[in-house]
Amino acid sequence: MGERTGFLKWGRINPKRRPVSVRVHDWREVYEPFEQDTLKLQAGRCMDCGIPFCNFGCPLGNLIPDWNDLVYRDHWRDAFERLHATNNFPEFTGRLCPAPCETSCVLGINQDPVTIKQVELEIVERAWSEGWIQPVLPSVRTGKRVAVVGSGPAGLAAAQQLTRAGHDVVVFERADRIGGLLRYGIPEFKMEKRYLDRRLDQMRAEGTEFRVNVNVGVDVAVPELRQFDATVLAGGATAARDLPIPGRDLRGIHQAMEYLPIANRVQQGDLPEPTITAAGKRVVIIGGGDTGADCLGTVHRQGALSVHQFEILPRPPDQRAPTNPWPTWANVFRVSSAHEEGGERIFSVNTERFVGDEHGNVRALVAHEVEMVSGRFEKVEGTDFELPCELVLLAMGFVGPERAGLIEGLGVSLDARGNVARDGSFMTSVPGVFACGDMGRGQSLIVWAIAEGRACAAGVDRYLVGDTQLPVPIEPMARPLL
């Protein structure tokens, strides 16, 4: 390593967020530029620990110590080559990934871990600014055609790998723009869509074909997929978990993925104003995960009167619990940029029913506290309360892929969790049909989606030509779900 004692000399420095009073009035990304000299020292904190647990903590198997060392030595081009060797889209993960690599960093046993995520982001942005990222054209053409259904991170990763292997790849997307949740689920303040468009331009130049407004299984009949030599299912786990309690049919109660895409469409110029807005309303977000935080930051920017965010689980501890040791994912209390901007977080609470007004609009909800008893949530008697609200957003996660249309039409088998079943090469029960990302894994992280897309592409390539030179970072069930 360039500086073996760097972790003793320099402490962790996190990227600074723009002032709350400024950023809630725009939709630009929340972080300020990171000084390159500071970044060099942050990369120099990497310990040369011998066994890089960060590599295993990253589903992509990123060569983290390698590019930390190269950044510290000011060898940026080499650092970029190492980074791109395992990750098609570092600009996405560098902004959106929760960084499981950092919670498995050896330095994190008793100190603050290396700022791996920020180093990753700065490497790829340097590569874009220097013009190092260019279309990678295949040296041979196989004549094989592959359909990729879904254009989220898993579908895009699979498509890029297969195109570079020499296959003719067509990506089908039912929305009007490419990107899946990257486009319509992630708010602009977390990732400006110009970064997505920049990468899509590279993919088009490489030869990947994109077709939008095509819902395969509805607009295009499933039998038409037979014109392709292989099909990759990468449609995600888009069946949202609902809350079937009294009053659910009242107006003003929406799934997060009904609400967030509208806000993104406004930012892209498709709509003059949102058709679902938090402006001047008392808002309750049910669900304490990343999607709930995305809703939280969005309602702040729309001018909500007040915001409460409910989570049925208890508040996580500030430090690792004894039952949650390093190098596992640290289940600790975190404050995202959206939480920093305001709103009240309420833990260990369950919503019992919604209350409407005389016009059929939600005006309040009734909830109570809960506690865990023998592995089940039990009501804490005497804790009932009513909270006024005019907008309720359900952000409780997803239960799996939508089955109507494509999945039912193909007749692929499902696993015990309701996801598309696949073998070690990512092939489903239907020969020539593969599945990757949340559609096969269940709701998970963007870094898992990219890793599965890359591994699935290797399986498809081997199926089509008998062998593959594409890297195989993972097998479907070779690592924990998170």
VOGU-3710 file (C-alpha; in Angstrom, 3 decimals, decimal comma):
1> mgertgflkw> 0,000/0,000/0,000  1,051/3,566/-0,549  0,719/4,522/3,128  0,689/1,604/5,540  0,010/3,781/8,586  -2,531/6,041/6,922  -5,362/4,739/9,100  -3,383/5,909/12,156  -2,741/9,391/10,738  -6,031/10,357/9,149
11> grinpkrrpv> -9,599/10,052/10,319  -12,634/9,407/8,184  -14,088/12,432/6,405  -17,577/12,073/4,962  -18,841/14,070/1,973  -20,594/17,248/3,036  -24,244/17,803/2,303  -25,517/21,142/1,103  -27,325/23,133/3,819  -30,856/21,880/4,457
21> svrvhdwrev> -32,249/25,395/4,140  -30,890/25,544/0,589  -31,342/22,046/-0,806  -35,017/21,566/0,106  -35,812/24,349/-2,353  -34,339/22,534/-5,346  -34,002/18,999/-6,713  -30,259/18,916/-7,248  -28,145/16,250/-5,572  -27,579/16,940/-1,897
31> yepfeqdtlk> -23,780/16,500/-1,752  -21,116/19,133/-2,288  -17,985/18,396/-4,349  -15,355/16,323/-2,552  -11,817/17,721/-2,534  -9,396/15,506/-4,463  -6,542/16,017/-1,990  -8,841/14,939/0,837  -9,960/11,928/-1,156  -6,369/10,833/-1,686
41> lqagrcmdcg> -5,828/10,693/2,075  -9,120/8,868/2,557  -7,986/6,204/0,107  -4,689/6,091/1,991  -6,533/4,936/5,133  -6,933/1,486/3,518  -4,980/-0,886/5,756  -3,541/-3,528/3,419  -5,271/-5,873/5,856  -4,250/-9,105/4,152
51> ipfcnfgcpl> -7,751/-10,538/3,938  -9,926/-7,872/2,256  -13,303/-8,564/3,823  -14,587/-5,542/1,893  -14,302/-7,614/-1,295  -16,656/-10,236/0,124  -18,937/-7,593/1,614  -19,425/-6,239/-1,917  -21,681/-8,496/-4,031  -19,734/-7,378/-7,104
61> gnlipdwndl> -16,426/-8,448/-5,597  -14,989/-4,989/-6,247  -11,192/-4,835/-6,045  -11,388/-2,196/-3,345  -7,865/-2,290/-1,850  -6,422/-2,149/-5,376  -8,129/1,042/-6,400  -7,704/2,644/-2,978  -3,957/2,187/-3,342  -3,949/3,491/-6,911
71> vyrdhwrdaf> -5,905/6,616/-5,973  -3,496/7,323/-3,124  -0,594/6,973/-5,588  -2,408/9,291/-8,041  -2,770/6,545/-10,675  -6,367/7,407/-11,520  -6,546/5,724/-14,916  -5,395/2,405/-13,458  -7,826/2,803/-10,556  -10,639/3,286/-13,033
81> erlhatnnfp> -9,672/0,153/-14,963  -9,785/-1,878/-11,738  -13,154/-0,405/-10,823  -14,767/-1,012/-14,202  -13,456/-4,573/-14,267  -16,138/-5,585/-11,751  -18,816/-2,889/-11,925  -20,579/-1,657/-15,056  -22,132/1,347/-13,333  -20,014/2,750/-10,469
91> eftgrlcpap> -21,717/6,135/-10,832  -24,983/4,469/-9,768  -23,624/2,448/-6,856  -21,389/5,323/-5,759  -24,536/7,389/-5,238  -27,177/4,832/-4,276  -25,549/1,776/-2,696  -25,721/1,569/1,137  -22,101/0,337/1,019  -22,077/-3,110/2,652
101> cetscvlgin> -18,353/-3,056/1,815  -17,825/-0,362/4,436  -19,532/-2,270/7,251  -17,207/-5,214/6,489  -14,051/-3,067/6,298  -11,448/-4,438/8,746  -10,729/-0,901/9,967  -14,385/-0,744/10,982  -13,851/-3,270/13,779  -12,829/-0,500/16,163
111> qdpvtikqve> -12,574/2,674/14,050  -14,508/4,433/11,310  -14,177/2,419/8,065  -12,610/3,640/4,860  -14,815/5,924/2,738  -15,005/3,265/0,022  -18,211/4,519/-1,563  -16,917/8,058/-2,030  -13,625/6,858/-3,504  -15,596/4,724/-5,966
121> leiverawse> -17,731/7,672/-7,041  -14,785/10,023/-7,475  -12,912/7,471/-9,598  -15,730/7,029/-12,095  -16,539/10,742/-12,265  -12,857/11,440/-12,954  -13,020/8,832/-15,721  -16,026/10,525/-17,319  -14,435/13,973/-17,125  -11,156/12,716/-18,622
131> gwiqpvlpsv> -12,933/10,935/-21,481  -11,714/7,491/-20,445  -15,182/5,964/-20,685  -15,865/5,117/-24,314  -18,082/2,532/-26,057  -16,626/-0,978/-25,795  -17,348/-2,670/-29,108  -17,354/-6,476/-29,468  -14,526/-8,011/-31,463  -16,842/-10,682/-32,906
141> rtgkrvavvg> -20,547/-10,955/-33,669  -22,289/-14,192/-32,755  -25,519/-13,628/-34,664  -27,468/-14,623/-31,547  -30,374/-12,450/-30,431  -31,218/-11,821/-26,774  -34,285/-10,120/-25,319  -33,877/-8,400/-21,954  -37,199/-7,573/-20,305  -36,763/-4,715/-17,870
151> sgpaglaaaq> -34,294/-1,824/-17,890  -33,389/-1,440/-14,230  -29,816/-1,996/-13,028  -29,991/-5,791/-13,435  -31,348/-5,611/-16,970  -28,890/-2,903/-18,000  -25,911/-4,818/-16,593  -26,965/-8,022/-18,345  -27,596/-6,148/-21,594  -24,238/-4,391/-21,598
161> qltraghdvv> -22,312/-7,580/-20,860  -24,156/-9,553/-23,549  -23,727/-6,804/-26,130  -20,009/-6,712/-25,453  -19,910/-10,501/-25,863  -21,102/-10,009/-29,439  -24,815/-10,775/-29,164  -27,619/-8,629/-30,578  -29,472/-7,378/-27,502  -32,874/-5,726/-27,354
171> vferadrigg> -34,035/-4,252/-24,038  -37,810/-3,966/-23,584  -39,191/-1,427/-21,101  -42,881/-0,891/-20,417  -42,375/2,713/-19,284  -41,725/5,578/-21,685  -38,068/5,927/-20,693  -35,260/3,496/-19,963  -33,985/3,021/-16,416  -36,623/1,258/-14,320
181> llrygipefk> -36,406/2,299/-10,675  -33,264/4,277/-11,468  -35,439/6,499/-13,631  -38,750/6,676/-11,806  -38,121/5,379/-8,273  -34,957/7,256/-7,315  -35,581/10,976/-6,734  -33,507/13,536/-8,551  -31,885/14,721/-5,312  -30,329/11,266/-4,854
191> mekryldrrl> -29,219/10,804/-8,459  -29,735/13,306/-11,224  -30,964/11,509/-14,314  -28,257/13,018/-16,506  -25,916/10,406/-15,073  -28,249/7,639/-16,206  -28,672/9,177/-19,661  -24,911/9,488/-20,042  -24,455/5,749/-19,494  -27,365/4,839/-21,766
201> dqmraegtef> -25,722/6,821/-24,581  -22,633/4,647/-24,164  -24,742/1,480/-24,328  -26,497/2,626/-27,493  -23,140/3,365/-29,095  -22,045/-0,169/-28,198  -25,041/-1,600/-30,049  -27,670/-2,280/-27,391  -31,159/-1,551/-28,726  -33,805/-0,069/-26,422
211> rvnvnvgvdv> -37,551/-0,271/-26,982  -39,827/1,675/-24,643  -43,600/1,585/-24,102  -43,517/-2,182/-24,612  -45,086/-4,301/-21,877  -43,991/-7,819/-22,814  -46,827/-10,200/-22,138  -49,391/-7,461/-22,821  -48,317/-5,249/-25,740  -46,077/-7,984/-27,124
221> avpelrqfda> -47,357/-11,534/-26,839  -45,117/-13,996/-25,038  -44,826/-16,291/-28,121  -43,093/-13,444/-29,976  -40,098/-13,934/-27,680  -39,384/-17,128/-29,630  -37,694/-15,018/-32,307  -34,897/-14,516/-29,765  -32,319/-17,154/-28,935  -32,517/-16,316/-25,229
231> tvlaggataa> -34,587/-14,138/-22,908  -33,532/-12,443/-19,685  -36,259/-11,554/-17,173  -35,158/-8,475/-15,243  -38,459/-6,809/-14,461  -37,835/-6,415/-10,744  -40,003/-7,096/-7,719  -42,674/-4,539/-8,508  -45,666/-6,015/-6,644  -45,928/-3,589/-3,728
241> rdlpipgrdl> -46,892/-4,729/-0,229  -50,295/-3,286/0,593  -51,973/-2,379/3,872  -55,476/-3,945/3,744  -57,069/-2,233/6,725  -60,360/-0,331/7,086  -60,319/2,885/5,085  -57,684/1,768/2,590  -59,936/2,817/-0,310  -60,062/6,466/0,793
251> rgihqameyl> -58,609/9,055/-1,565  -55,193/10,359/-0,588  -53,640/6,954/0,193  -51,054/5,898/-2,372  -48,302/3,395/-2,886  -44,836/4,969/-2,952  -44,354/3,883/-6,553  -47,545/5,683/-7,526  -46,191/8,854/-5,958  -42,450/8,946/-6,704
261> pianrvqqgd> -42,604/8,516/-10,515  -44,904/11,513/-10,800  -42,416/13,736/-8,968  -39,655/12,504/-11,279  -41,765/13,161/-14,356  -42,203/16,766/-13,262  -38,413/17,141/-13,005  -38,016/15,658/-16,492  -40,492/18,138/-17,932  -43,253/15,644/-18,687
271> lpeptitaag> -45,738/17,272/-16,299  -46,156/20,949/-15,362  -47,003/19,980/-11,771  -47,497/16,737/-9,824  -50,921/15,089/-9,875  -50,190/13,747/-6,378  -48,574/16,374/-4,179  -47,728/16,905/-0,529  -47,941/20,697/-0,799  -49,681/22,120/2,260
281> krvviigggd> -50,668/18,675/3,562  -50,020/16,683/6,693  -48,269/13,558/5,450  -47,709/10,119/6,961  -45,219/7,742/5,360  -45,713/4,120/6,414  -42,406/2,294/6,064  -38,974/3,215/7,377  -36,673/1,932/4,622  -34,978/3,572/1,663
291> tgadclgtvh> -38,221/3,993/-0,281  -39,777/5,724/2,700  -36,767/8,058/2,867  -37,161/8,802/-0,851  -40,767/9,775/-0,186  -39,667/11,867/2,787  -37,193/13,941/0,792  -39,771/14,399/-1,943  -42,556/15,658/0,325  -40,105/18,129/1,902
301> rqgalsvhqf> -39,407/19,609/-1,533  -43,099/19,753/-2,378  -43,827/21,787/0,749  -45,569/19,401/3,136  -47,096/20,990/6,226  -45,836/18,171/8,465  -44,421/14,677/8,015  -44,472/11,576/10,202  -42,703/8,379/9,168  -43,917/5,124/10,742
311> eilprppdqr> -41,854/1,959/11,191  -43,270/-1,187/12,791  -39,809/-2,360/13,872  -38,102/-0,936/16,977  -35,501/1,796/16,659  -32,118/0,273/15,769  -29,257/0,788/18,222  -26,653/3,495/17,675  -23,859/0,898/17,738  -23,662/-2,746/16,661
321> aptnpwptwa> -25,457/-5,107/19,003  -23,515/-8,140/20,291  -25,712/-10,321/18,085  -24,752/-8,246/15,029  -20,952/-8,559/14,907  -18,500/-7,376/12,274  -18,271/-8,141/9,316  -22,038/-8,635/8,905  -24,220/-5,756/7,725  -24,496/-3,294/10,596
331> nvfrvssahe> -28,130/-2,896/11,661  -27,709/0,500/13,313  -29,654/3,742/13,433  -28,914/5,811/10,321  -29,876/9,346/9,358  -30,264/9,861/5,615  -30,214/13,257/3,961  -34,025/13,199/3,891  -34,263/12,511/7,630  -31,832/15,348/8,231
341> eggerifsvn> -34,269/17,677/6,453  -37,087/17,165/8,940  -40,055/15,026/9,816  -40,694/12,848/12,854  -39,666/9,186/12,848  -41,854/6,922/14,959  -40,784/3,338/15,643  -42,678/0,314/16,977  -46,014/1,565/15,674  -48,746/-0,130/13,653
351> terfvgdehg> -51,544/1,563/11,699  -54,949/0,089/12,558  -57,333/1,994/10,299  -57,771/5,106/8,179  -60,445/7,714/8,884  -62,145/9,626/6,091  -64,112/12,848/5,753  -67,557/13,272/4,252  -66,041/13,508/0,747  -64,193/10,208/0,848
361> nvralvahev> -60,752/11,701/1,499  -58,428/10,487/4,219  -58,333/12,896/7,146  -56,555/10,847/9,829  -55,258/7,441/10,793  -55,571/5,453/14,004  -52,471/3,630/15,206  -50,950/2,020/18,283  -47,597/0,948/19,633  -46,405/-2,645/19,268
371> emvsgrfekv> -43,830/-4,883/20,895  -42,255/-8,142/19,832  -43,576/-11,162/21,742  -42,404/-14,664/20,771  -41,445/-13,458/17,310  -44,733/-11,649/16,644  -45,841/-8,052/16,940  -48,356/-7,573/19,738  -50,366/-4,457/20,478  -49,385/-2,456/23,534
381> egtdfelpce> -52,717/-1,800/25,196  -53,561/1,798/25,997  -51,306/3,288/23,312  -53,945/4,075/20,653  -53,699/7,492/19,041  -55,185/9,358/16,101  -52,973/11,384/13,780  -54,474/13,874/11,296  -53,245/13,521/7,708  -54,332/14,362/4,185
391> lvllamgfvg> -51,747/12,232/2,368  -50,580/8,719/3,245  -47,737/7,044/1,355  -47,257/3,280/1,660  -43,555/2,415/1,469  -43,551/-1,055/2,995  -41,496/-2,802/0,351  -42,356/-5,301/-2,358  -43,556/-8,888/-2,202  -42,138/-10,107/-5,518
401> peragliegl> -42,596/-9,830/-9,274  -45,938/-9,206/-10,928  -47,200/-12,535/-12,228  -49,898/-11,535/-14,713  -48,820/-11,363/-18,333  -45,161/-12,243/-18,756  -44,501/-14,734/-15,947  -47,782/-16,570/-16,316  -47,442/-16,546/-20,094  -43,982/-18,059/-20,007
411> gvsldargnv> -44,963/-20,624/-17,394  -41,733/-20,300/-15,426  -41,633/-21,906/-11,985  -41,595/-19,823/-8,819  -39,664/-20,510/-5,640  -41,061/-20,728/-2,104  -40,848/-16,943/-1,735  -42,824/-16,281/-4,914  -39,837/-15,171/-6,981  -38,811/-16,660/-10,316
421> ardgsfmtsv> -36,841/-19,844/-9,628  -33,515/-20,315/-11,403  -30,500/-22,604/-11,324  -26,800/-21,875/-10,879  -26,577/-20,374/-14,365  -29,627/-18,167/-13,718  -31,798/-20,207/-16,106  -35,451/-20,663/-15,169  -37,493/-23,827/-15,587  -38,038/-22,818/-19,226
431> pgvfacgdmg> -34,941/-23,524/-21,381  -33,407/-20,358/-22,786  -35,231/-18,098/-20,314  -33,103/-16,572/-17,562  -33,918/-14,357/-14,581  -31,814/-11,913/-12,578  -32,127/-9,094/-10,092  -35,118/-8,595/-7,832  -37,340/-10,728/-10,068  -35,373/-13,788/-9,017
441> rgqslivwai> -33,769/-12,643/-5,777  -36,571/-10,633/-4,240  -36,358/-7,011/-3,164  -32,700/-6,186/-2,603  -29,937/-3,651/-3,272  -28,783/-1,990/-6,481  -25,345/-3,567/-6,072  -26,959/-7,012/-5,967  -28,953/-6,201/-9,100  -25,819/-5,280/-11,052
451> aegracaagv> -23,952/-8,329/-9,749  -26,807/-10,630/-10,742  -27,106/-9,009/-14,157  -23,410/-9,628/-14,803  -23,558/-13,226/-13,586  -26,737/-13,907/-15,542  -25,097/-12,581/-18,710  -22,322/-15,134/-18,289  -24,931/-17,894/-18,005  -26,715/-16,692/-21,136
461> drylvgdtql> -23,459/-16,425/-23,067  -22,476/-19,967/-22,114  -25,925/-21,229/-23,122  -25,695/-19,553/-26,533  -22,126/-20,365/-27,578  -21,043/-23,187/-25,252  -18,505/-21,180/-23,248  -18,019/-17,669/-21,900  -15,255/-15,193/-21,213  -17,595/-13,016/-19,166
471> pvpiepmarp> -16,848/-12,837/-15,419  -19,122/-14,742/-13,031  -19,156/-12,731/-9,779  -21,812/-14,767/-7,955  -24,198/-17,685/-8,006  -27,865/-17,019/-7,193  -27,835/-18,267/-3,602  -24,100/-18,221/-2,898  -24,324/-15,244/-0,556  -26,793/-13,862/2,019
481> ll> -29,842/-11,967/0,782  -28,364/-8,657/1,925
//
